[in-house]
Amino acid sequence: MKRNLLLIAFIHCLLYSNAQIVIESTDIIQTGMTIERVKDTITTVQHGSDGANQTWTFTNVSPHVQINTSSVTPSSTPNSSYNSTANQALTNDSQTWIYMNLTSSNYIAKGVYGNVLGNGNNINVPLNPDQTMMIFPTVYGNNYTDTYQYDITLSGSDVDMAVYQVRNKRNGIINDTIKGWGQLTTPIGIYNSLKGKRVEVYYDSVWTKLTSFAPWVLYSSETGTTFNYYWLSKEGKLPVAEISNSGRLTWTLIPAIPIANFTYNDTGEGTVDFVNQSMNTPTSYSWDFGDGSPFGSVTNPSHQYTNNGTYNVCLIATNASGSDTICQDVVISTITGIKSNTDIDKYIVFPNPNDGIFTIKSNVTINYILIQNIIGETIYAAEINTDKADIDLSKQAKGIYFYLLQDNSNVFTTGKIIIK
């Protein structure tokens, strides 16, 4: 019968097992979702500090038990009595369901049905009054108190007792407080989280009836207090981590939203190597180099700038849980001209040296020509799409100039022009 006294703990296990943000109802598990979580049944952990801008690190844990929590419609479960009062049914095993009602303002447990005692007998446990599990929006400093009750009568055979009937009653009061916010680290990643504490004080009583005509007799009673700490995140759908009353940690396997970050190294002549330092296992990247060039998608790109200046470079890191963007100003000051390369034999510049009027001819189609002076200023740019270009720079000062040619195979070639 002790198992019956722990009935309401099943609700806590399922819902809470195992930068300052705001949790809305849309951040909670929705119908049709399955959330994978794991639990360490050996290691005990401490919950850490409360307050603003905290860090909590739980990486010295090992997954021993996997818990998959699914949300289905109440009408798809064997019990139809909750169809009008609940819009979700949560289950870990498709044998027992917790009936929940999710609205924009709260998340309420209406009752439990199924193999609650683990003996193969299905029982129904409506909560009256019901139990508030969350209020929305959930923010740092939130606090609420709620009472709940269940009172069920079962046959003795339902609970494996040699009596006619058994009556189990519980009166409970809970207090829930969001006690901190900050960054939580689990074996999966780093989450921006709210830390909550839930305390429950309850009184249980079990009554038995030997025959249909016999009076109810108090069989046992118990008063107790339980508490757990939990962390909520935008991506978690259920608490992203929870420390039970016994000090065991349960954490979600949903990846944390990426944290985008990068550094860069200007290697000279406008060439910049970007080093991607994003965290939480992004699966794709988008780079905006700030100069109007096409976006990049490689992890660690190298980019060629053609002019000195300041460029606002942005990186978007994305995974299944969401995306994060970081932008930094990249200062280019090392361009003195354009470096030559070994493909110059494709092209003939004549005359060279010249008086500013010359021809560039190629054995391939030239798509684009860019000419810069020695301090990196662009003085000529044209799309030509032929194998020959006649160019007039006679109004430019005498000196050394550098050209960049792009052919129809998207190959770039550079070289030097001298105007006397």
N, C-alpha and C positions, 0 to 999 in steps of 0.2 A: 504493500500500500504506500510505502515511502515514495515509489515512483510517481504516484498520483499527486503527492504533495509538490513535486517538482515540475508540474505541468507547465506553469507559466514560464519557467526557465527555457522551455523550448522556443518560445517567442523571442526571448533575448538572444539565444544562440543563433537563430536564423537571421534576425535583423541586425544584430550588433556583433555577431561572432567574428567570432573568429576573424605672399603679399596678402593680406586681409582679403578674404573672399566672401561672397554671399551665395548661399545654397538656396536654390529655388526648387519648386516641385518638379520642374523639367530635368533637374540634375539627379533625380531618384530613379531607381529601376522602373522601367515601363513594361506594360504587358507585351509579351513576346520575347523579352530579353532573358538570357541566361548569363549569370555572372560567376566566373570561376574564382575561387578563393582557396587558400591553403592554411593549415594550422600547425603550429609547433606544439606538440603535446608533452615535451620534455623541458625545454628551456623556460625559465621564468624571467620576466623583464620588468623594469621599473618604468612608470609612465612619464617621468621627466617633469619639467617645470611648466607652470601656468603663466599666462600673460601674453603681451603683444610681442610679435617678431621673435618667436622662439624657434629653436631647432630641436627636432627629435630624431634620433637615429636608431633604427631597429634592423641591423644587418647581421647580427650574430645569432641568427635563428635558422632553423632547418624545416622544410616542409615534410610533415609526417602524414597528415590527413588532408585529402582534397575534398572541397565542398563546392558543389555546383548548385546555385540557387536560381530557380527559374520562376518567372512571373507568367501566369496563365489567366484566362478568364474564369471567373467562378462557375459559369455554366458548363465548363469543360471538366469539372471535378465531380466526384460521386455525390456531393451534397449540394442540393439546390436551394437550401434555406437561406443562403447569404446572397442570392442573386440580386435582390433589391436593395441591399445595404452596402455591398462591397463591389469594387470594380477590379480587384486583383486577388489572385490566390498565389501565395508564395510556397514553394516546396523545394526541399533538398533531395527527395527520394521518390516522388510520385506516389507516396503512401500516406503522407500527412501534409495538410495544407493549412496555412495561416491566411485568413481572409482579411484583406486590407481595403481601406477606402482612401484613395489618393485624390486630394483636391489642391487647388492653388494655395490654400492656407494651412493645410495640415495633412498628416499621414496617421491614420487611426486603425488599430487592430480591432476587428469585430468579433473574432472567435477562431477556434481551431477545430478541425475535423480530421479523423483518420486514425492511424495506428500509433496513437500518442504514447501508449504504455509499452509498445514493442512486443505485445503478446499476440498480435494478429487480430485483435478485436477493434473495430472502428467505433469511436465514440465522438460525440459532438459536444464542444465546450464553448457556448456563446458567452461573450463578455457583456455584462450589464451592471453598471455602466461600462462602456468600452474604454480602451486604453490608448491615449495619445502617445505616439512614438516620435513624431517630429512636428514642429510648427515652421511655417514659411512666411517671409524669408528667414533663413537661419543665419545669424550674424554673431560676431563676438559680443559677449555680454548677455545674450538671450538666456532667460530663465523661466521655467514654468513648472507647476506642480499639478498632478492629476491623480484621481482615484479611480480604481477599477474593481470589479468583483466578478467572480463566477460562482455558481451554485448548481451542481449537477448531481443527479441521482442515477446510479447504475445498478445493474443486477450484480450479485456476488460473483457470478461466473465471468462477468466482464473484467473483473480485477483479480480473478483467481483467489477468491476468498469464499469460505464455506458459510456464507450468510445469505439471507434473502435479498437484501439491498444494501448498498453503500452510498453514502452522501458525502461529497467533498465540497467544502466551501473555502473560498479565499477572499479576503479583503486586503487590498494593497494600495499603497500610496507611493508615487514616484516623484522624484525631483530631478530635473534635467537642466544642466547649466553648460553653456559654451564658455569654457574657461581660458581659451588661448587661441592664438593664430600664429602661423609661421610655416616653416618648411619641414616636412616629414620625409625621411629616407627609409625605404624598405628594400628588400632584395630586388624589387622590380624597378625602382626609380625614385625620383624626388618629386614630391607633390606639394603644391600650395594647399594648406589644410586649415581647418578649424578643429580644435580639440574640445571634446565634450566629456562631461562626467555625468553618469546616471546612477542615482541611488534609489533603491527600492526597500521599503519596509512593509512586511506582510504578516498576516495572521492566517494560518491554515488550521482547519479542523476537519476531522474525518469521523463520520457517524455511521453506525451499523444498525441493521434491523434483522433480527434472526428469523422472523416470520412476517407474513403480511399483517398480522394483528398485533405484533409486538411493538413497543415504543422504540424510538430512536435512542441509542446509547452512544455517548462520546467514546470513540475508540482511541483517538490520539489528537494532539494539537501541537502547534509549533509557531513560534514567533521568530522572525529572522530579518536580517538586513543583508542585501547584496549590493555590489557596486561594480561598475565597469567604466573604463575610459575608452573613448573612440575618436577617430579622426575622419572628418568628412572632406571630400574634394569634389571639384566640378566633374572629374572624369570617373569617380569611383562607383556611382550608381547605388551601391551600398557603402557602409563605412569602409574606407580604404584600408584601415587597420583598426583593431580592437584588442584591448587587454581585458580578459575576463576576470571574474572575481578570484580565480585561482592564479592569476598572473601569466596565463598563456596568451600568446599573440596569434591572431588570425589576420591575414592580409590578402588583399585582392590581387589577382593576376592581370587586371586591366593595366596596360602600360600608362605611365604618367605622360601628361602632355609635354612635348619637348620644351627644353630651355635652350633657345638659340643663342649662339655666341661664336665669335671668330676673332682671330688676330690676323695681321698681314705683314708682309715684308716687301719693301720696295727694293728690287734688285738692281735698279738702274735703268735709264733710258725709258722710263714709263712702264716697265714690266713689274707687276705686283703679284706675288704669290700669297694666296689666301689660305689660312689654316682654320679649318672648321673645328670648333670646340663645343659643338652643341651636345647636350646631354639628353638622357631618357630615350635613347634608341630611335631617333627619327628614321623614317623610311624613304623620305624624299626631301629635296632641297630646291629652293628657287633663289637665285642670286640676281639682284639688280645692281649693276656696277656704277650706276649714277651718271653714265656718259651717253645714254641713249642707245647703247648697243643692245643686241638681243639678250634676254635673260639666260643665265646659265643654270645647269641642274647637276653638275658634278659635285662631289663632296668637297674637294680641295682644288678649286680652280686656279689657274694662272691667267691674268688678264693684261692686255697691252693697252695702255692709254697713249693718246697721241698728242696731248697738250698738258703742260703743267697747270696745276690748279687744285681746287678742293672738290672732291666728289663724295656725295652722300651714298654710301654703299649699304644695301639692305639685304639681309638673309632671312628667308622664311624656312623654318624647319617643321616638318609635318610627320605625324604618324596617325594610327587609327583613332587615337583619343582627341586629336586636335592639332593646332599649330601655334607657333610662337614666332615673333618677328623681332629682330634687332637691327638697328641702323647705326652706322658709325661714319664720321667724316674721314676720308682717306686723302691725305695731302700728297700731291705729286710735284716734285721740284727737281727731278734729276734728268729731265729730258733736255739734251743739248743738240739733238738731231736724231735721225733714224738710222739704226745699224744696218750695214750691208750684209748680204748673205751670198751663198754660193750659186743661187739661181740667176745671177745677173746675166749669164750667157744667153738667156732666152731673149734678151732685149738689147737693142742698139740705141744709144743716145747720140745724135749727131747734129751739128758739131758739138763737141764737148772737150775743152772749154768753148764758150760761146758768148755772144753779146746779149743774151736773154731771149733770143729767138732760136728754137731748136725743135727737133723731131724725135719722138720716141717710137720705135718700130719693134714689133715682136713677131715671133713665129707662132704665137697663139693669140686668141682674142683677149684684148685688154678690156676688162669690165669697168675698172675704177682706177683713177689716178689721184694721188694726194701728194702735194709738195709742201715742205716746211722749210723755214729758215733755221739758222744755227741755234736759235734760242727756243725752238719748238713751236713757233707760230705758224699756223696754216695760211699759206698765201695763194694756194691754188687747189681746187678739188673739183673733179668732174667725173661723171659717168659717161663712157664713150662707146663701149661695146663694139670696138673694131680692133684691128691689129696695128693701127697707126694713129698717132696724135701729133698735131702741129701745135706748139705751145709758144705763147708770147709773154715773156716775163721781163721785157725790156725796160719797164718802169721800175723794176726792183733794183735795189742797190747791188753793187758788185760784191761777190763773195761766194761762199759755199752753201749749197742747198741740198736737201735730201728728198728723194722721192720714194713713195710706196705704191706699188702696182698690185692689183688683184686681177688674176686671170679667170677664165671661165670655168676652171676646175677648183676655184676658191683657194688657189695658192697665192701667197703673198711674196713679193720680191722687192727688195730695197736697193737703193744705189745713191750715187752722189753726182751733183751737177755743179759746174763751176761757171759763174758769170764774171767776165772780165770787163 
